[in-house]
Amino acid sequence: MSALDTSAAPVAPATPDDVPGWFFRADREAFAHLLSRQTAAGTTGDLLELGAYLGRSAILLGDHLQPGETFTVCDLFDLDAPDDENSAEMSMSYRETLTRRAFETNYRAFHAELPTIVQAPTSVLADGRIAADSCRFVHVDASHLYEHVAGDILVARDALAKNGVVALDDYRAPHTPGVAAAVWEAVFTLGLRPVLLTPEKFYGTWGDPDAVRADLLARDWRGEGFRLDEEHIAGQVCHRLAWDEPASSRGPAPRSLSRRVALDVLPPFATRAVRRALRTGRKAA
């Protein structure tokens, strides 16, 4: 740290849940399950995350790093974005909180060694510094702009080994249509095969989807309280997974049409804030 840096040191989190971010139960469980199945099968390979925010998902990925494997994280953190649109996106969502120092503090609270950090636009990874066919799992959660996401998907495709899995964030949120465009373009023109959909993330492979699906289904998700449904997309089978919150903790559904519409179209962080406020109001009543 520079001697000129007089900012207060970030407070280390006590648990991963104390790390701010948008990494929810269905995805935490899907990451852990798929990564554990790879390890149990003797599948080795590096891990790669494009876009880390403050480390909530990186911490879990680090839990599954095996000896001899490398975990690489690429994020701008507190650097300036390379173009005006990306800069505007960062200023709107991340500028006040996203720093490399905060990420490192959060990650070191749970792991002795930091991952390999590339503090730069994710587009720099297209230069071949991530060896082809070297990764077993890639998480893409950087820009929401179509051009950037499309480039990140190509980086993931080239990095993934046979039957490696890519998880793509925000593929269906109303405020991230560029992500949706890039993801489904990859499915229909680049050979990406969907395996699993959660409310926040798309999981796919350029390898054998049946092999990845077999790993996914080697768990009694429904018996653990999750919803698991089968879907067919242009002749391809995939599953939808969501945490089925117990009815006793949900409270009554929103009563008005306007409230239901608002909850559907708001960004995820705003939707959660609205739901918390509604629950608080009901308890007070």
N, C-alpha and C positions, 0 to 999 in steps of 0.2 A: 504494500500500500504506500502511496506517495506521502511524503512528509507534509505536503500541502493539503492532504485530504483530512479535513477537520469534521466531517459528518459523523454523526453518532453511529456506532457499530450496530448492524442489524441484530435483533434478538433471535437467538437460536430457538427453533421450534422444539417442543417437547415430544410431539408425535407428528407423523406425516399429515394428519388431518389439520394440524395447525398451519400448514403451508397454504397460502392463498392460491386459488386456481380452480379450474373447471375440469375436474377428473373425478367422475362419480362412480358409484358402486358397481354398476354393470361393467363399466370399462376397467376398473381396477381388478375385478374378478376375471374378466376375459384376458387381460394382459397376463396376470399371474398364472392362470390356467394354461394358456397356450405356451408361455415360456417354460413352465414347469414340465409340460408334456414333451417339449423339445429336448430338455435336459435329460429327462427320464429315458428317452429313446436314444440318447447318445449323440443327438444332433448338436454340433458346435457351430459357432459363427459369431461374428461381432454384432453389436447393437448400435443403432443410430437413431438419434432424435433431432428432427429439424423443427426448431421452435420449442423453447423449454419454459418460458415465462419464469416462474420462481422455483421450479424444480419439483413440483408435486408428482408428476409422472416419471421424471428422471429418477427420483428416489426409488420408486418401485422397480424401474428397469435395472437400476444398480443392484437391487436385491438378487437379481437373477443372473448377474454377470459371473461367468465361470472362469477358472484359471486358464490363462492363455488367450482369453477373449478381450477385445477392446470395445469400450463404450465411448462413442463420439457424440457430443452435443454441439449443434450449430445454432447460434442465435446472435442477433445484433446487440442484445442487452441494452446498454446505454449509449451505443454508438448512433450516429445519425444514419437515417435510412438513405439508400442510394438514389431514390427518386421521390418526386413530390407526392404521388399518390400513396406510396408506402409510408412516407413521413406523416402524412395526414392521418392515416390509419393508426399509427403508433401514438400520435399525439392524442387522439380521441380515446384510446383504450388503455395504453400501457405507460406512457411517458413518465408519469409521476412515481411509479412503483417499480418498474423493471430495471434492475441494475445487476451487473455481474457479481458484485459484492454480495448482494442479497441472495442470489442463486447459490453461490459458493457456501455461504453460511448455512443455508438450509440443507444443502446436500451433505456437508461435512458433519451435520448433526447426526447423520445415520450411517455414514460411510467414511472409512479412514482415508481413502484416496479419491480425489476428484476425477471425473471422466476427462477424456481429451476434449478440450473446449476450443471450438473455432468461433471466435467472436467476429462475425462477418455476415453479410447477406448469404442466405442459403444457396444462392446461385453459384457461389464460389466452389461448391462441392462438385459441380459439373466438370471441374478440371482434372478429375481422375484421382484425387487424393484419397477417396474411398475406393478401395480395390473392388473391381468387378466380382460379383458372385461371392462376396465376403461376409454378408450379413444374414442373420436368420430372422431378425425382426427390425422393422423400421417404423418409427412413429413420425408422422408429418402433421405438424400443428404450428405452422409459422404464419405467413401472410394469408389473408382471405381473398386476395386479388387473383383473378383467373390466371394471368400470365405467370405469376410467381408460383401458384399451386401447380400449374401444368409442368413447369420446370422442375419443381420438387418431386413430382411423381416420376419424371424421367430419371432423376437421381436415384430414387428408391428402386425403380425397375432395374437399373444397371447394378446397384449395390447388392440386391437380394440374391441369395443362393437358391438352389433348387428347393421348392416348396417353402421358401421364406415367406413371411407374412408382413404385409404393410397395413398399418392402421392410419386412417385419414380422418382428421377431425373436422367437425362442422360441415359435413357433407349435405345437411338438410336444413340448416337454420335459415329462417327467412331473411336475415340480414347478411348472409354470406352466399349469394347466388353464384359468385365466381368459383367458389369451391365446388359446388354441385356441378357446375358446367365442366370443370376439369376432371372430376371424379368419373362422371358418367361418360365423358369423352374417352377416358382411359379404358372403361369397360367395353365400349362399342367399337373402338378403333385401335386400341393398343394391347388387347388381349388380357386385360386385368380381369380376373374371375372373382366375383363376390362370394364371400363365405358367411359373413356375419354382419348384421346391422344392429346397432344400438341407437338410442335416441341421439347420441352425440357423434358416434364414430362408425366409419365403414371399414371393414376388415376384408382384405382380399389377398390373392396370390397370383403370380405368373406361373406357378408350378401346377401341381395336381390338387385341385380343390377338394377332391374326395379324401385325400390324405389329411388335409387340414381339417376338413369337416369331421372326419373320424376322431381326431383329437378333441375337437370342440364337443362332440356328443358323448365323449367318454366321461360324462359327469351328469348326475341327476339334477339338472338346473331347476326343474319344476319342483322337485322334492325339497329344494332349499329356498323356495319362495320366489323364484324368478318366473317371468313369463318367457316361454320359448315357442316360437311359431315358425313354420316352414313357409317360404315364399318361392315363387318361380319367376325369374326375370329373363325374358328372351331365351327360354330353354335352359337356363341355368338355375340350379337350386341354391338357395341360401337361407339363413335363419335370422330371425329377429329376436333379440334378447333385451329384456328390461327387468329392472328390479320391481317386483310387485309389492309395493308398500302395503303393509297390513291395513285393512279397512279401518280398524280402531284408531289408527294414528292419522288417517287422512282428513277426518272431519267431513262435513257436507260439501258436495261439489259446488262450484260457483253457480249462483242462481240465475244471473242475467246473461243474455246473449252477448251484450257489450263486454262484460267481464271475461267471458270465455274467449271471445275474439282477441281481446287484449293479451291474455295469457298465451295465446297461440302465436302471436306475431312479434311479441317483445323478444329482444335478445335473451339468452338463457340467464345471465346474471340478473337482469331486471325482472324476469319472470319469477326467479327464486325470491327476490326481495318482496314482490307483490304477495306471493304465497305466504311468506313469513308474517307479513303485516296482517293478512287475513286471519291466520291462525292466532296471532296475538290478540286481534280484536275479538275473535270468538271466545277465547279464554277469559278475557276481561268481562265479556258480557255474561 
